[in-house]
Amino acid sequence: MKKSKDKAAVKAKAPVKTETNDANPVNDIFAQFLQMIPDNKEFLFQAFDMFPFPMEVFAPDGMSVFLNKAAIKLDHITDPYQVIGKYNLLTDPVCNDEMGLRDGIQRAFRGESHVWYDIITPIWDLVKRDAVEEQPYEKVFADWYLFPVMKDKKVVFVVFVFVVKHLYLGRSDVAMAKEYIDTNWQKEYDAEAVARHVNMGVTHLYKLFKEHTGMTPGDYHKKVKVERIKEKLADKNLAIKEAFAACGENSRGWMSKVFKKTTGMSPLAYRDSLK
C-alpha cells in the first residue's frame, strides 16, 4: 500500500456504522437462495443479471468473474472486462486496508456471510483503475453484503451485493447538503446549519439546491423525515405516537399534516394500507 494517501482515499475511511456476521435476515434469505441455485455457473449469472441490486461475483482466489447489469449501470462501466479478470477483492488495498474491511472479506472467502452498513463506495478508485471514464456520482452510501456460494463445504464463489441507501449526484456542495440533512434528519431543520456545513449563504444554497434537486433543502428534510416515519409505522409493535416520537416528532403536531400531504394518507391510514 502507498505510504501517502490522496484526499479521495482519506474520504473512503469514513467509519462503518455497523458490522455484523449473519445477524441480518437478508443474509439468511439470500444465502438460502444461493444454495438452491443449480450447479451451473451460467444459470447463476443469468439469475444475478435479473436482480435490481448491483452485484459482483468473485472466484475463490478473489478475482472478479462477473458484474450484473445493475452494477454496470450504477457505475457507468463501459467495458466490464476492465474489472472482470483484473480486479481482485482479496488483494485490493482500498477495501482491505484503507477502508479496514480485511477481516470481514477474508471471513467471507472462508465461508461466512458478512455485512457492513452505510459504506461510502470508493467510486474514485474505479476511475483511478480506468474501469470508468469519469466519476458518475458524487457519493454513494450502501450496505455491502458478502455471501459465499458453497459446494461440498468449499467456497466456489463469493457474491458481493450492494444495497444503495443514498445516491448523491451532481454538484459536490449540493451532495454535501443532502448528506448533512440525511445525517441530521431527526433534528429540527436549521437552514443556517446546513448552509454553514457547505460554506455558503442560506439564500444561495436554497437556489442552488432547488435548481439541482427540484426541491428546497427544507422540503428535502421533510421528505427524509416522512420516509423515516413510514419505516417506523411499518413496525406494528409501535403505537403511532411512538413511531413519531422515535423520529423526534409529535403525532398530533405539524408533521402529521406534512405526512398526509406527502403520502396522501393519514398515519393511521398508511399503517392500515400495509396489512
C-alpha positions in Angstrom: 0.0 0.0 0.0 1.2 3.5 -0.7 2.8 5.4 2.1 0.9 8.6 1.2 -2.9 8.7 0.6 -4.7 11.1 -1.7 -7.7 13.0 -0.5 -10.1 10.6 -2.1 -8.5 7.7 -0.2 -9.0 9.6 3.1 -12.7 10.0 2.3 -13.0 6.3 1.9 -12.1 5.8 5.6 -15.4 7.0 6.9 -16.4 4.9 9.9 -18.6 1.9 9.3 -21.7 2.3 11.5 -22.4 -1.4 12.0 -20.6 -4.6 11.2 -22.1 -8.0 11.8 -22.0 -11.6 10.8 -25.2 -13.5 10.0 -27.2 -11.0 12.1 -29.5 -9.6 9.3 -32.4 -11.5 7.9 -31.4 -10.5 4.4 -28.3 -12.6 5.0 -30.3 -15.8 5.6 -32.7 -15.3 2.8 -30.1 -14.6 0.2 -27.7 -17.3 1.5 -30.5 -19.8 1.2 -31.3 -18.7 -2.3 -27.7 -19.1 -3.3 -27.6 -22.7 -2.1 -30.7 -23.5 -4.1 -29.1 -22.4 -7.4 -28.3 -25.4 -9.6 -24.6 -26.3 -10.1 -24.4 -24.2 -13.3 -22.4 -21.0 -13.5 -24.2 -19.7 -16.5 -27.6 -20.1 -14.8 -26.3 -18.4 -11.7 -25.0 -15.4 -13.6 -28.3 -15.2 -15.6 -30.2 -15.1 -12.4 -28.0 -12.4 -10.9 -28.5 -10.3 -14.1 -32.2 -10.1 -13.2 -31.6 -8.7 -9.7 -32.2 -5.0 -9.2 -29.2 -4.7 -6.8 -25.7 -4.2 -8.1 -23.8 -7.4 -7.7 -20.2 -8.7 -8.4 -19.1 -12.3 -8.2 -15.6 -13.4 -7.2 -13.7 -16.6 -7.6 -12.2 -18.3 -4.5 -8.9 -16.6 -5.2 -10.6 -13.2 -5.0 -10.6 -12.4 -8.8 -13.7 -10.7 -10.2 -15.6 -13.1 -12.6 -18.9 -11.4 -13.1 -20.7 -8.0 -12.9 -24.5 -7.9 -13.2 -26.4 -5.3 -15.3 -27.3 -3.2 -12.2 -23.7 -2.9 -11.2 -22.6 -1.9 -14.7 -25.4 0.7 -14.9 -24.8 2.2 -11.4 -21.1 2.8 -12.0 -21.4 3.6 -15.8 -18.9 0.9 -16.7 -18.5 0.8 -20.4 -16.3 -2.3 -20.6 -16.9 -4.8 -17.8 -13.6 -6.6 -18.7 -11.8 -3.6 -17.3 -12.9 -5.1 -13.9 -13.6 -8.8 -14.7 -10.3 -10.7 -14.6 -8.4 -7.7 -13.4 -9.8 -6.7 -10.0 -9.0 -8.9 -7.0 -11.0 -8.2 -3.8 -8.6 -10.2 -1.6 -5.6 -8.1 -2.6 -7.3 -4.7 -3.0 -5.5 -2.2 -0.7 -8.5 0.2 -0.8 -11.2 -2.2 0.6 -8.8 -4.2 2.8 -6.5 -1.6 4.3 -7.8 2.0 3.7 -11.4 1.1 4.5 -10.4 -1.5 7.1 -12.6 -4.3 5.8 -9.9 -7.0 5.5 -11.2 -9.3 8.4 -14.8 -9.5 7.0 -13.6 -10.0 3.5 -11.3 -12.9 4.5 -14.1 -14.5 6.6 -16.4 -14.4 3.6 -13.9 -16.3 1.5 -13.7 -18.8 4.3 -17.4 -19.4 4.0 -19.1 -16.9 6.4 -21.7 -14.4 5.2 -20.8 -10.8 6.2 -22.5 -7.4 6.0 -21.3 -3.8 6.5 -23.8 -0.9 6.8 -23.6 2.6 5.4 -20.3 2.2 3.5 -19.1 5.0 1.3 -18.5 3.3 -2.1 -15.0 4.3 -3.3 -16.0 5.2 -6.9 -12.9 7.3 -7.2 -10.9 4.0 -7.3 -12.8 2.7 -10.3 -11.8 6.0 -12.1 -8.2 5.6 -11.0 -8.2 2.0 -12.4 -9.7 3.2 -15.7 -12.7 1.0 -15.1 -14.9 4.1 -15.7 -14.1 7.1 -17.8 -15.4 9.7 -15.3 -16.9 9.7 -11.9 -20.7 9.0 -12.3 -21.8 10.4 -9.0 -20.5 12.4 -6.1 -21.1 9.8 -3.4 -23.0 6.6 -2.6 -23.8 5.2 0.8 -24.7 1.5 0.6 -25.0 -1.7 2.7 -22.4 -4.2 1.5 -23.3 -7.9 1.7 -20.8 -10.7 1.0 -22.2 -14.2 0.5 -20.2 -17.4 -0.1 -21.6 -20.0 -2.5 -20.7 -23.4 -1.1 -20.3 -26.8 -2.7 -19.1 -29.8 -0.7 -18.2 -27.5 2.1 -15.9 -25.5 -0.2 -16.3 -21.9 -1.4 -16.9 -21.8 -5.2 -17.9 -18.2 -5.5 -18.3 -15.1 -3.2 -21.1 -12.8 -4.2 -20.9 -9.1 -3.4 -24.3 -7.3 -3.2 -24.6 -3.5 -2.9 -27.9 -2.2 -1.5 -27.8 1.5 -2.2 -29.1 3.7 0.6 -28.2 7.2 -0.6 -27.0 8.3 -4.0 -25.7 11.8 -4.5 -25.4 13.2 -8.0 -24.3 16.5 -9.5 -22.6 19.3 -7.6 -20.5 18.3 -4.6 -21.9 21.2 -2.5 -25.5 20.0 -3.1 -24.4 16.5 -2.3 -22.8 17.7 0.9 -26.0 19.5 1.9 -28.1 16.4 1.2 -25.7 14.2 3.2 -25.9 16.6 6.1 -29.7 16.5 6.1 -29.7 12.7 5.8 -27.4 12.5 8.8 -29.3 15.1 10.9 -32.9 14.3 9.9 -34.0 13.8 13.5 -33.2 17.4 14.4 -35.4 20.4 13.7 -34.5 21.8 10.3 -31.8 24.5 10.5 -31.2 26.3 7.2 -28.2 28.2 8.6 -26.6 25.0 9.9 -26.9 23.3 6.5 -25.5 26.4 4.8 -22.6 26.6 7.2 -21.8 23.0 6.5 -21.3 23.7 2.8 -19.7 27.1 3.4 -22.3 29.2 1.5 -25.1 31.6 2.3 -28.6 30.4 3.0 -30.2 32.1 0.0 -27.5 30.9 -2.4 -27.9 27.3 -1.1 -31.7 27.5 -1.4 -31.5 28.5 -5.0 -28.7 26.0 -5.9 -30.3 23.1 -4.1 -33.7 23.7 -5.8 -32.1 24.1 -9.2 -30.3 20.7 -8.9 -32.9 18.6 -7.0 -36.2 20.2 -7.8 -37.0 20.9 -4.1 -35.7 23.2 -1.4 -33.4 22.0 1.4 -36.3 22.3 3.9 -38.6 20.2 1.6 -35.9 17.6 1.3 -35.6 17.4 5.1 -39.4 16.9 5.3 -39.2 14.1 2.7 -36.4 12.3 4.6 -38.3 12.6 7.8 -41.6 11.3 6.3 -39.6 8.3 4.9 -38.2 7.5 8.4 -41.7 7.8 9.9 -43.0 5.4 7.3 -40.3 2.9 8.3 -41.4 3.2 12.0 -45.1 2.9 11.1 -44.3 -0.4 9.5 -43.3 -1.7 12.9 -46.7 -2.9 14.3 -45.2 -3.1 17.8 -45.0 0.7 17.9 -48.1 2.8 18.5 -48.4 5.7 16.0 -47.4 8.2 18.6 -44.3 6.1 19.4 -43.4 5.8 15.7 -43.5 9.6 15.5 -41.6 10.0 18.8 -38.9 7.8 17.5 -38.4 10.3 14.7 -38.4 13.3 17.1 -42.0 14.3 16.2 -45.4 14.6 17.8 -48.1 12.6 16.1 -50.6 15.4 16.8 -48.2 18.1 15.6 -47.5 19.7 12.2 -45.5 16.7 10.9 -48.7 14.7 10.9 -50.1 17.2 8.4 -46.9 17.1 6.4 -47.1 13.3 6.4 -50.7 13.3 5.0 -49.8 15.9 2.4 -46.8 13.9 1.2 -48.3 10.4 1.2 -52.0 11.3 0.6 -52.9 9.3 3.7 -53.1 9.9 7.4 -50.5 8.0 9.5 -53.3 5.5 10.6 -54.5 5.0 7.0 -50.9 4.4 5.9 -50.4 1.8 8.6 -53.7 0.1 7.6 -52.6 0.0 4.0 -49.6 -2.1 5.0 -51.8 -5.0 6.1 
